[in-house]
Every structure is written in structure tokens, then in C-alpha cells.
Amino acid sequence: MRRFAVSLAVGALTLAGVGWMARPASSAPGPQEVVTRTVRPGDNVWSFATSITPQGEDVTKNVDRIMQINNMSSPNLRVGDRILIPSDD
């Protein structure tokens, strides 16, 4: 019975250790330079993202960055909104 209890304890500790090691790294991004833009008629998140994406690179990555920086759950903008745009200069 004692051997079973020890085996059970070792197994539980092993699983706990594996679970702890499997967690993704959590590194908070550092400060980021941004510029503020006021949304005008015809502006959308895609157009802002396109303006900062080097030719040939994936625009969707910058769409995601803009939405994250502005705490947006939807890409919808209204004329007059102020939006932060990453500036990697």
C-alpha cells in the first residue's frame, strides 16, 4: 500500500512538473512608437495597415497589431475616431 502511495505521489509531481514546463513564455512587448491618426471618410484598418507594411510583406500582421494597440475587438472605425498606428522609424 505504501509503495502505491509513493508511486501515486511521484506520478502527480511528474505531471505537475510537465504542466509547469509546457506553459508558453510570457514576455510583454516593450514600448512601441506610435502615431495618432484621425479617421476620415474611406479610412479603414486595412488601409492604415497597408500604409505601414513594407511591399511584399503580410498586411494582416499589421492589421492585428493596430487592433491590439487600440484594444479593438472589431476592425470597424467611425469617422472622427482617433487611432494609434505603429511607427517603426
PyRosetta script that sets phi, psi and omega in degrees:
from pyrosetta import init, pose_from_sequence

init()
pose = pose_from_sequence("MRRFAVSLAVGALTLAGVGWMARPASSAPGPQEVVTRTVRPGDNVWSFATSITPQGEDVTKNVDRIMQINNMSSPNLRVGDRILIPSDD")
pose.set_psi(1, -41.1)
pose.set_omega(1, -179.5)
pose.set_phi(2, -64.9)
pose.set_psi(2, -38.9)
pose.set_omega(2, 179.3)
pose.set_phi(3, -62.2)
pose.set_psi(3, -40.2)
pose.set_omega(3, 178.2)
pose.set_phi(4, -63.0)
pose.set_psi(4, -43.4)
pose.set_omega(4, -179.9)
pose.set_phi(5, -63.9)
pose.set_psi(5, -41.2)
pose.set_omega(5, 178.6)
pose.set_phi(6, -65.3)
pose.set_psi(6, -44.2)
pose.set_omega(6, 179.3)
pose.set_phi(7, -61.7)
pose.set_psi(7, -41.0)
pose.set_omega(7, 179.3)
pose.set_phi(8, -64.2)
pose.set_psi(8, -42.9)
pose.set_omega(8, 179.7)
pose.set_phi(9, -65.4)
pose.set_psi(9, -44.0)
pose.set_omega(9, 179.2)
pose.set_phi(10, -63.8)
pose.set_psi(10, -42.1)
pose.set_omega(10, 178.1)
pose.set_phi(11, -62.1)
pose.set_psi(11, -42.6)
pose.set_omega(11, 179.4)
pose.set_phi(12, -65.0)
pose.set_psi(12, -42.5)
pose.set_omega(12, 178.6)
pose.set_phi(13, -65.7)
pose.set_psi(13, -37.4)
pose.set_omega(13, 178.2)
pose.set_phi(14, -63.7)
pose.set_psi(14, -46.7)
pose.set_omega(14, 178.8)
pose.set_phi(15, -63.1)
pose.set_psi(15, -39.1)
pose.set_omega(15, 178.6)
pose.set_phi(16, -63.8)
pose.set_psi(16, -40.5)
pose.set_omega(16, 179.1)
pose.set_phi(17, -66.0)
pose.set_psi(17, -41.2)
pose.set_omega(17, 178.1)
pose.set_phi(18, -64.1)
pose.set_psi(18, -42.5)
pose.set_omega(18, 177.9)
pose.set_phi(19, -62.2)
pose.set_psi(19, -38.3)
pose.set_omega(19, 179.5)
pose.set_phi(20, -67.8)
pose.set_psi(20, -41.0)
pose.set_omega(20, -177.6)
pose.set_phi(21, -72.7)
pose.set_psi(21, -24.8)
pose.set_omega(21, -175.3)
pose.set_phi(22, -81.7)
pose.set_psi(22, -3.8)
pose.set_omega(22, -178.9)
pose.set_phi(23, -69.8)
pose.set_psi(23, 140.8)
pose.set_omega(23, 178.5)
pose.set_phi(24, -69.7)
pose.set_psi(24, 152.1)
pose.set_omega(24, 177.5)
pose.set_phi(25, -65.6)
pose.set_psi(25, 139.9)
pose.set_omega(25, 178.8)
pose.set_phi(26, -117.1)
pose.set_psi(26, 92.8)
pose.set_omega(26, 177.9)
pose.set_phi(27, -112.7)
pose.set_psi(27, 117.5)
pose.set_omega(27, -180.0)
pose.set_phi(28, -72.0)
pose.set_psi(28, 136.4)
pose.set_omega(28, 178.4)
pose.set_phi(29, -65.9)
pose.set_psi(29, 147.7)
pose.set_omega(29, 179.8)
pose.set_phi(30, -75.1)
pose.set_psi(30, -177.7)
pose.set_omega(30, 178.9)
pose.set_phi(31, -58.9)
pose.set_psi(31, 147.0)
pose.set_omega(31, -177.3)
pose.set_phi(32, -130.7)
pose.set_psi(32, 134.4)
pose.set_omega(32, 176.5)
pose.set_phi(33, -72.8)
pose.set_psi(33, 134.2)
pose.set_omega(33, 178.0)
pose.set_phi(34, -136.4)
pose.set_psi(34, 159.3)
pose.set_omega(34, 171.1)
pose.set_phi(35, -122.1)
pose.set_psi(35, 150.0)
pose.set_omega(35, 179.6)
pose.set_phi(36, -100.2)
pose.set_psi(36, 132.2)
pose.set_omega(36, 177.3)
pose.set_phi(37, -123.6)
pose.set_psi(37, 145.6)
pose.set_omega(37, 173.9)
pose.set_phi(38, -97.7)
pose.set_psi(38, 129.5)
pose.set_omega(38, -177.0)
pose.set_phi(39, -70.2)
pose.set_psi(39, 129.6)
pose.set_omega(39, 177.7)
pose.set_phi(40, -113.3)
pose.set_psi(40, 166.0)
pose.set_omega(40, 178.1)
pose.set_phi(41, -53.7)
pose.set_psi(41, 133.4)
pose.set_omega(41, 179.6)
pose.set_phi(42, 91.7)
pose.set_psi(42, -14.9)
pose.set_omega(42, 177.7)
pose.set_phi(43, -72.2)
pose.set_psi(43, 147.2)
pose.set_omega(43, 172.6)
pose.set_phi(44, -152.0)
pose.set_psi(44, 169.1)
pose.set_omega(44, -176.8)
pose.set_phi(45, -60.0)
pose.set_psi(45, -38.9)
pose.set_omega(45, -179.8)
pose.set_phi(46, -61.1)
pose.set_psi(46, -43.1)
pose.set_omega(46, -178.7)
pose.set_phi(47, -67.1)
pose.set_psi(47, -38.4)
pose.set_omega(47, 175.5)
pose.set_phi(48, -64.1)
pose.set_psi(48, -42.8)
pose.set_omega(48, -179.7)
pose.set_phi(49, -64.9)
pose.set_psi(49, -40.8)
pose.set_omega(49, 179.0)
pose.set_phi(50, -61.0)
pose.set_psi(50, -36.4)
pose.set_omega(50, -177.0)
pose.set_phi(51, -68.0)
pose.set_psi(51, -19.5)
pose.set_omega(51, -178.9)
pose.set_phi(52, -112.0)
pose.set_psi(52, 1.1)
pose.set_omega(52, -178.0)
pose.set_phi(53, -96.0)
pose.set_psi(53, 123.6)
pose.set_omega(53, 176.4)
pose.set_phi(54, -59.4)
pose.set_psi(54, 145.9)
pose.set_omega(54, -179.0)
pose.set_phi(55, -56.2)
pose.set_psi(55, 134.0)
pose.set_omega(55, 178.5)
pose.set_phi(56, 90.6)
pose.set_psi(56, -7.4)
pose.set_omega(56, 178.7)
pose.set_phi(57, -98.3)
pose.set_psi(57, 167.9)
pose.set_omega(57, -174.9)
pose.set_phi(58, -78.1)
pose.set_psi(58, 112.9)
pose.set_omega(58, -179.2)
pose.set_phi(59, -66.4)
pose.set_psi(59, -31.1)
pose.set_omega(59, -176.0)
pose.set_phi(60, -61.8)
pose.set_psi(60, -29.0)
pose.set_omega(60, 177.6)
pose.set_phi(61, -63.0)
pose.set_psi(61, -39.9)
pose.set_omega(61, 179.0)
pose.set_phi(62, -76.6)
pose.set_psi(62, -28.4)
pose.set_omega(62, 172.0)
pose.set_phi(63, -59.7)
pose.set_psi(63, -47.3)
pose.set_omega(63, 179.5)
pose.set_phi(64, -62.1)
pose.set_psi(64, -42.2)
pose.set_omega(64, 179.4)
pose.set_phi(65, -61.1)
pose.set_psi(65, -46.1)
pose.set_omega(65, -179.0)
pose.set_phi(66, -62.2)
pose.set_psi(66, -44.5)
pose.set_omega(66, -179.5)
pose.set_phi(67, -64.4)
pose.set_psi(67, -38.3)
pose.set_omega(67, 179.9)
pose.set_phi(68, -68.2)
pose.set_psi(68, -47.5)
pose.set_omega(68, -178.8)
pose.set_phi(69, -59.2)
pose.set_psi(69, -34.9)
pose.set_omega(69, -177.0)
pose.set_phi(70, -96.7)
pose.set_psi(70, 8.5)
pose.set_omega(70, 179.7)
pose.set_phi(71, 52.1)
pose.set_psi(71, 46.3)
pose.set_omega(71, -177.5)
pose.set_phi(72, -96.0)
pose.set_psi(72, 134.2)
pose.set_omega(72, 173.9)
pose.set_phi(73, -98.0)
pose.set_psi(73, -10.5)
pose.set_omega(73, 179.6)
pose.set_phi(74, -139.7)
pose.set_psi(74, 147.0)
pose.set_omega(74, 179.7)
pose.set_phi(75, -80.2)
pose.set_psi(75, 5.0)
pose.set_omega(75, -177.5)
pose.set_phi(76, -71.8)
pose.set_psi(76, 134.8)
pose.set_omega(76, 178.3)
pose.set_phi(77, -122.4)
pose.set_psi(77, 154.3)
pose.set_omega(77, 174.6)
pose.set_phi(78, -117.8)
pose.set_psi(78, 143.3)
pose.set_omega(78, 176.7)
pose.set_phi(79, -55.0)
pose.set_psi(79, 132.4)
pose.set_omega(79, -178.9)
pose.set_phi(80, 98.4)
pose.set_psi(80, -18.5)
pose.set_omega(80, 175.9)
pose.set_phi(81, -59.8)
pose.set_psi(81, 148.7)
pose.set_omega(81, 172.5)
pose.set_phi(82, -106.0)
pose.set_psi(82, 132.2)
pose.set_omega(82, -174.8)
pose.set_phi(83, -130.2)
pose.set_psi(83, 141.3)
pose.set_omega(83, 177.5)
pose.set_phi(84, -89.8)
pose.set_psi(84, 131.7)
pose.set_omega(84, -179.5)
pose.set_phi(85, -120.2)
pose.set_psi(85, 130.1)
pose.set_omega(85, 177.9)
pose.set_phi(86, -59.5)
pose.set_psi(86, 141.6)
pose.set_omega(86, 177.2)
pose.set_phi(87, -128.0)
pose.set_psi(87, 105.6)
pose.set_omega(87, -176.0)
pose.set_phi(88, -91.2)
pose.set_psi(88, 21.6)
pose.set_omega(88, -178.7)
pose.set_phi(89, -69.4)
pose.dump_pdb("model.pdb")
